[in-house]
């Protein structure tokens, strides 16, 4: 799919798109600028005075890529327009009267990510995935070739995140000195508005995501997500709620006791850790196990940064040109579908081959099923299921019997059953699980399927 095709498919929303104009901050000649698409050919400002700073770059379909300065305001009295890095001015530069002003475009920002250069419009976008793969392959050692392809589509999909209801996290898992920090560093050079948060408070992170819809990277996840601390718990909550669009983070307003602050923290996130430290978080992640080894290039140089900038500027153009990606049929289900749908839809839209993504998703699903079969929960449920299948129809199973069959500590079995919402009853001869309790029967039927007990 060529750039021209992308542009033509993304145009056509007419006034609706104009009302929802998407701006992109970038740097040109050391100054911050804005880029946006005009659907009406060469953009002509309908203002009373000449507006400095606007540049038009005509595109093949008659639309134009417009560059402008951020921080522009319009005087309500004389309609003059000018830009400032600060808050709304007190006095108008033209009529020299104090008055009120309307914002014309977004304000200047201090980018918490690596600043972008000019968005590229001349690249054949169907080749962008291979550009990302080639770049990552020079500096990162992954176990299989397909890992690079999956990672590349994740990077590209971050620029189209507004199209998706879920977005999978990345989790790099490897021993110390296996390239986890390097992997995050490479992502910070490629992914959308990517912030490599070495140290950040949960409140700052929440505001950052709400304001910029940025991609967030967290290193040493096993330490940062310490649920025994308030900061670790709040950080964990942000990640758990930010996986799916529509979930809200609600906190009290410290400046007004009668008000609350509602933030939306949906968006791409990546974590590096030495081990799996939380199953729920891992279940929302595409997990990549890094391999110890020496990549073709070990040092990040000026050439590295220049190559990454070329890719990022192309992806910036992609973000500007594409409004919506049409839904497609995806032959996956459940959590696997949630995690891989954004990558598959992005790949399909850019005329990529989705075969590798489907194979990867199903392979990970099968691996997860095998892990479930080897879990403690599976072993406990297997004993209960065997008791249920006995001819003598025993109405309950003793915790001590489960402990005898599994070699687990009875207290551990009790905790596991509680987590699985299975009720226990304490009788004179010990603690039992009632097999006649309707609640337990319903839960067990669900758990046997979830933990693949009937098929083991």
N, C-alpha and C positions, 0 to 999 in steps of 0.2 A: 504494500500500500504506500503510495507516494504521498509526499507532503501536500500536493495539490488535492488529492482525493480526501485527505484528512480535513483540509480547510473547507472543502465543499460540503462534506458531510456534517461539519460542525456549524455551518452557517444555516440560516433559514428560520431561526427562531424569531426574527424580526424585532418588534418592539419589546417582546418578552426578554430577549437576550440583552437588549440595550438597557433595560431596567435592572438586569442582574449582571452588569458588566463585571468581569473578573480582571482585577489588576495584578500585576506581577512586579515586585520591586527588584531592581537590578542596578548595577553600577556601570557608568560610562564616563571615561576620562576622570575617574576618581570621584564623580558626583553621583548621588543616588537619583535614579530616574524611575518612572513607571512605564510599563508596557501594557497595552490592551488592544483588543481587536475592534475595529469599526466595521459594521455591516453595511454601511452606506457609501462605500467607495472611499474616496479621499475625504478625511474628516475635516470639516470646517466648523470651528467653534461659533456657536450662535450667541455671541457676547457683544456688548456695546463697545468694548475696547479691544485692541489687538492683545492677544495672550502670548507672552514669550515662552519659548521652550518646546513647543509642540513640533514634532517631526512626523512625517507620514512615509511609510514604506509600502508601496502598492504591491498587492499580491495577485497571483494569476487569475483569480476569480473575480477581481474587481473590488474586493474588500481591501482594507489596509491595516497594517500593524502600526499603531500609534505610540510614540514616545512622548512623555510629558514629565514635568517636574512635579514631585509630590508636594503636599502642604499648601495647596492653593485655596484661596478664600475669595468670595465675591461680596462686595459692599452692597448692602440693600438700598443705599441712597443713590449712588451713581452707577452701580453695576460694574465698577472696575474690578478686575481680577488680578491678584498678585500672589506670590508664594512666600511662605515664611516657615522656618524650622520650628518656631515656637507655637504656643497656643493662639487662639484667635487674637488678632491685633486690636488695640484700643482705637487707633486712628487710621483713617484711610489714606493711603499714599497719594491718591489722585485728587479727591475733593478736600483732603486735609480736614475732615470733620470727624468727630467721634460718633461712632454708630455701631450697628450690629452687622455681623457677617455670616454668610452661609458657606459651609464647606463645599468645595468643588470636587475634590478628589481626596484619597487617603493621605494621611500625614506622613512626614518623615519617620523612619523607624531606625533604631539601632539594632541591626540584625544579630540575633543570637546564633545564627548559622554562618557558614562561609558565604560571603556575598556572591551573587550571581553576576555573570557578564551579560552581554546582549543576547536575548533569546535568538536561537538559530531557526531559520525557516527554510533552509535549502537542503536539509538532510533527508535521505530516503528513510522514513521512520521504521520500515520493516526491518532495517538492519540494526536498529538501536540495541536490540537484545544481544546480538553478537558483539557489539562494541563493549557492552557491559561485561559480558562473559570474558572477552579477551583481556580487559583491564583487570578484572578480579583474578584471573588465572596467573597473572604476572606476580602478584604479591600475596596470594593466599593459597594455602594447601588444604583442599577438601578431599574427602575419601573417593568420590566418584565424579565423573564428568557431569552427570545430570544434576548434581548439587549446585554447580555454577549456573546452570540454566534456570533452576528454580529460584535461586537467589537473584538472578537478573530480572526475572519477571516480578519478583517482590519489589525490587527497587523501582521499576517502571510504574507499577501499580500505585505506589505512594503518591505519584503526581495526579492520579485519577481517583483518589480516595473518596471524593464527594459522590461518586457513583455507587458506592457499596454500603450495605447495611452492617456488614461485619468486616473486620480486617485482621488477618492473622498476625500474631507477634512472631518475631524470630528469636530463637534461643540458641546461642552458640555455647556448646558444652565441650570442655577439654581440660586436661591437666594444665598446671602452670607452665608457661613458656611454650604454649602451643599455638599462639597467634590470635587469641580471643580479642585482645585489645587492638591488634592490627585490623582484625575484621571490622570492629566498630569504627575504627579510624577511616577505613575505606568507605564504609557506608556513609559516614559524615560528609564525604566528598561527593556522594552520588545521590542519595535519597532526598526527597522533597523537604525543603526547609529543615534540614536535619540538625538537631542539637545534641551534641555529645556531652551529657550531663555528668561530669566528674563528681560534683557535689551540688545538690540542689534540694531545697526544702519542698515538701509536698505542696504547700500553698503556692510557691513560686511555679512549680511544675504545672499545677492545675491552671493557673492564670496563663501560662505560656501556651498550653495546648488550646485553651479557649480562644485566645486572641489570634494565634497564628496558624492553628491547625497543623502544627509542625510534627515532624518525626522525632521521637525521643529515644536516645540510647543510654542504657544503664550498664555499667561494668560492675563486676564483683556482686552479682545479684544475690548470692547466698548470704552476703553480709548486709546489703542495703535493705532487703525485705525481711528484716528481723521482726517477727510478729510480737515479740516480747516488749518492743518499744513502741511508743505512740507514733513516732515518725515512720518506723517500718510498717506499722499497720496501715497508716494513712496512705503511704506510697503503694502498698499492696492493693488497697481498695481502689486507687486510681487506675491501676493496671487491670484489675478485675472488671471494673465498670467501663473502661475505655475500649473494650474489645468489640462491643456491639453498639450501634448508633441508637440514640434515644434514651440511654441510661443517664441519669443525672447525679451529680455530686452536689449535695445541698449542705451548706454551712451557715452558721449564724453570722449576721453582720455585726462586727465589733463596734461599729460607729452608730448603729441604730438597733436597739434591743428588740424592736418590733418587726424587723425585716430579716430576710434570709437571702443568701447569695446562691444562685443556681448556676452551675457550670457544666458544660458538656466536654467530656475528655476523650471522645472517640478519636481514634487515629492510629497510625502505624507506630509500633514500638519494638525495640530490640534489646535483648538482655544477654550478657555474657556471664557464665558461671563455671565453676569446676565440677559441678554435679547438678542433678535434678534435685531441687530443694522444695518444690511445691507442685504436686500433681495437677491441681486445678489450673495453675498458671501454665504448666507445660501442655495441658490439654488444649489450651488456646493458642499454642505456638507451633510453628514449623521448626523442628529441632534439627540442627546441623552439628554433628560431632566433628570437630576439627582434628586434623591428624598432624602429629609431630613430623616435621620435615622442613626442607629448605626450598622456598619458592624460587622461581627463575630470577626474580629481583627482590633483594632483601631490604633495600633502602628506599624511603620516600624522598624523592628529589623534586626539583623544579619541573622536570619533565613529567613526573607523576601528576603533580598538581595541574599542569597545563592540559594533560590528557583527560583528567577527571573533569576539568572545567568545560572542555569541549562537549563531553557527554552531558553534563548538567545543563548547559545552555540549550542543547537540543531537547532535553526533557522539559525545560522551561517553555520552549515553543510548543511542545506537545500539550502541556497543561493549559496554555492560552487558547489553543485551537480547538480543543475538544471539550464540549459541554457535557454531553450525555453519551453513555454507552448503552445500546439497546440490550435488554435481557436476552439470554439464550438458554436453551435447554442444557442442563448440566447433569450428567449421569453419575452423581454422587449423592450421599444422603447424610443426615445428621451433622455431627461436628466436622466430619471430613469435608462435607459440602461447604459449610461455613468458612472453613479455613482456606480452601483452595479455589472457591468460586471467584474471588477477586483476581487471582492470577490467571485463571482460565479465561475469564471474560476479557481481560486485558490482552492476553495472547491472541485470542480469537479476533478481537477488534483490529489488531495490527497485523492480521493475516499470518500469524505465527502458527507453528504446528503444536497443537495441544496434547499430542500423544504422550510426550514425556511427562507432562504435568499430571495427566490421568494415571499413568503407570506409577509415578512417584506417590501420588495420593493413596492409591490402593495398596501399594507396598507398605506405606506407613500405617495404614489401617490394619493390615494383616499383622504387622509387628506389634501393634497395640493390642490386638486380640490375643496374641501369644503371651504378651506381658500380663494381661488380665488372667489368663489361664494359669500362670505361675504365681499369682498373687495370694496373699494370706486370706483375703476374702473368698477367693475361689475355693481354697482348701476347706474353709469352714462351711461354706454353702454345700460343698460336695458331700460332706458327712451328713448334713441335715437332709439332703436330697436322698441319700442312700437309705436313711432311716424311714423316710416317707414311702419309699418303694418297697419296703419289707412287707411280706405277706401278712404278718401278725398285726399290722396297722397300729403301731405304738402311737399314742396321742401326744407325746411330748418327747423331747430329747434333752438329756442332761448336759450341762456345760462341762461337767467332769468327763463325760463320754467323748465330747468333741475334743477336749484337751488330750485325752488318751489316744485318739485316732490321729491327731495332728502334731502332737508333742509341743503345742503352744501352751503358754501360761494361761490359766483360767481367767485371770484379770485382763489379759490381752484380748481374749475371745469376747469377754464382756464389752470391752471398749469398741471392738470391731462391730459387734452386733448393734450396739447403740448408734454408731455412725451410720449403719445400714438401716436404721429405723425398725429394727426387730425387737419386739417387747419380750422381756424376760420376767419370770415369776419365781419368787423365792419361796420354796416349800421346806418342810422339816428335813428332808434328805438332800437339800441343795438347790441350786438355781437351775431352772429349766426354760426351754423355749417351747411354748404351746404350739402344736401343729394344727389344733382345732380352732384357734383364735382367727376370726375372719380377717382382722387387720394383718396378722402375720402371713396368712395364706396369700393375700393380695400382694404384699410386699415381696414375699418369696418368689412368687410367679414372675414378678418384674426382675428381681435380682438374678434368678437363674438365667434369664436371657442376657442381662447386662454383663454378667461375668462368665458367660459361655459354659454354664455347668452342664446343661443337657447334652451338649455336643462333645464333651470331653471324655 
